[in-house]
Amino acid sequence: MLSPSEVRLGIVVVRNRHRHILDVVKDVYTPLLRRGCQESNLQLKYVPTDFDITLGVLFFAEYTDVDGVIVVGDGYDATVAKSVLDLQIQWNMPVEYRFDGADTGDGCHVVEMVQLQSEMVADVPEEKTPASRRESIN
């Protein structure tokens, strides 16, 4: 099973004039670092609007070797939430969807899901082990 220090995460943040990088550090990075994640394993990317969240998550899934993604949006949007859920299933990659104004987690749920996935893959007999996303990235 992966330890928190081994978990690699992408962080997609909707850019807006109210959110400063220090807020992202306080709200997202700090709990992850307290849990044992390494700052060098956290990749932060901004997208222009909530509408672009799904594509930001897809870019992380396609072009990086992250184990999971944390999304920080401006507000809850059911369409975005459904799209993010669909990407989790399609890419077999945990995604945590957070939004301003709601207590939706501290980013550590995605770490727990990555660890669960790692634990379950480790328990599969070797001849039945599916290729992990890490092994299939370029």
RAWO-V802840 format. One record per residue. N is the residue number from 1. RES is the residue in one small letter. PHI is phi in whole degrees, -180 to 180 (none if undefined). OMEGA is omega in degrees with one decimal (* if undefined). Layout:
N_RES_PHI_OMEGA + N_RES_PHI_OMEGA
This chain:
1_m_none_177.9 + 2_l_-70_171.9 + 3_s_-87_178.2 + 4_p_-55_-179.5 + 5_s_-70_179.5 + 6_e_-97_-176.4 + 7_v_-72_178.8 + 8_r_-108_-175.1 + 9_l_-127_168.9 + 10_g_-99_178.2 + 11_i_-126_179.0 + 12_v_-105_-178.0 + 13_v_-121_174.9 + 14_v_-75_-179.4 + 15_r_-73_172.1 + 16_n_-149_-174.3 + 17_r_-74_-178.7 + 18_h_-93_-175.6 + 19_r_-103_178.4 + 20_h_-106_-179.6 + 21_i_-55_179.2 + 22_l_-65_176.1 + 23_d_-66_178.7 + 24_v_-64_178.5 + 25_v_-60_-178.6 + 26_k_-64_-172.7 + 27_d_-83_-175.0 + 28_v_-113_-175.5 + 29_y_-65_-173.3 + 30_t_-56_178.1 + 31_p_-62_179.4 + 32_l_-67_178.9 + 33_l_-65_176.2 + 34_r_-62_-179.1 + 35_r_-75_178.1 + 36_g_117_176.7 + 37_c_-67_179.1 + 38_q_-94_179.6 + 39_e_-57_-179.8 + 40_s_-67_178.7 + 41_n_-98_179.8 + 42_l_-112_179.1 + 43_q_-115_-178.4 + 44_l_-105_176.1 + 45_k_-134_178.2 + 46_y_-104_171.1 + 47_v_-123_-174.3 + 48_p_-67_-174.6 + 49_t_-144_175.2 + 50_d_-58_179.6 + 51_f_-58_-176.4 + 52_d_-92_-178.5 + 53_i_-56_-175.5 + 54_t_-58_179.3 + 55_l_-66_176.2 + 56_g_-61_177.5 + 57_v_-64_179.4 + 58_l_-60_177.7 + 59_f_-60_177.3 + 60_f_-61_-178.4 + 61_a_-64_-175.5 + 62_e_-81_-167.6 + 63_y_-111_180.0 + 64_t_-133_178.2 + 65_d_-112_178.6 + 66_v_-67_178.8 + 67_d_-91_-179.1 + 68_g_-165_-177.2 + 69_v_-135_171.6 + 70_i_-111_179.5 + 71_v_-111_175.0 + 72_v_-120_-178.2 + 73_g_-106_179.4 + 74_d_-77_-178.0 + 75_g_-166_-178.9 + 76_y_-70_176.6 + 77_d_-137_-176.0 + 78_a_-62_179.8 + 79_t_-67_178.1 + 80_v_-64_179.7 + 81_a_-59_179.0 + 82_k_-65_178.9 + 83_s_-64_178.2 + 84_v_-65_176.7 + 85_l_-60_178.6 + 86_d_-61_178.4 + 87_l_-66_177.2 + 88_q_-57_-178.1 + 89_i_-70_-178.4 + 90_q_-61_-174.2 + 91_w_-100_180.0 + 92_n_53_-174.9 + 93_m_-139_179.4 + 94_p_-63_176.5 + 95_v_-135_176.1 + 96_e_-107_-177.3 + 97_y_-105_178.2 + 98_r_-117_177.2 + 99_f_-148_-179.3 + 100_d_-59_174.6 + 101_g_85_179.7 + 102_a_-141_176.1 + 103_d_-88_-173.8 + 104_t_-107_178.7 + 105_g_122_-177.3 + 106_d_-115_-178.6 + 107_g_92_-176.6 + 108_c_-85_176.8 + 109_h_-63_-179.9 + 110_v_-65_176.9 + 111_v_-63_178.8 + 112_e_-62_-179.5 + 113_m_-70_176.0 + 114_v_-64_178.9 + 115_q_-66_177.3 + 116_l_-61_178.7 + 117_q_-60_179.5 + 118_s_-61_179.4 + 119_e_-64_-177.9 + 120_m_-69_176.9 + 121_v_-64_179.6 + 122_a_-64_-178.9 + 123_d_-85_-179.3 + 124_v_-80_176.6 + 125_p_-55_-173.2 + 126_e_-54_-177.5 + 127_e_-70_-180.0 + 128_k_-109_-175.9 + 129_t_-68_176.8 + 130_p_-73_175.4 + 131_a_-64_178.8 + 132_s_-81_176.3 + 133_r_-60_-179.2 + 134_r_-61_-178.3 + 135_e_-75_-174.6 + 136_s_-94_178.0 + 137_i_-74_179.7 + 138_n_8_*
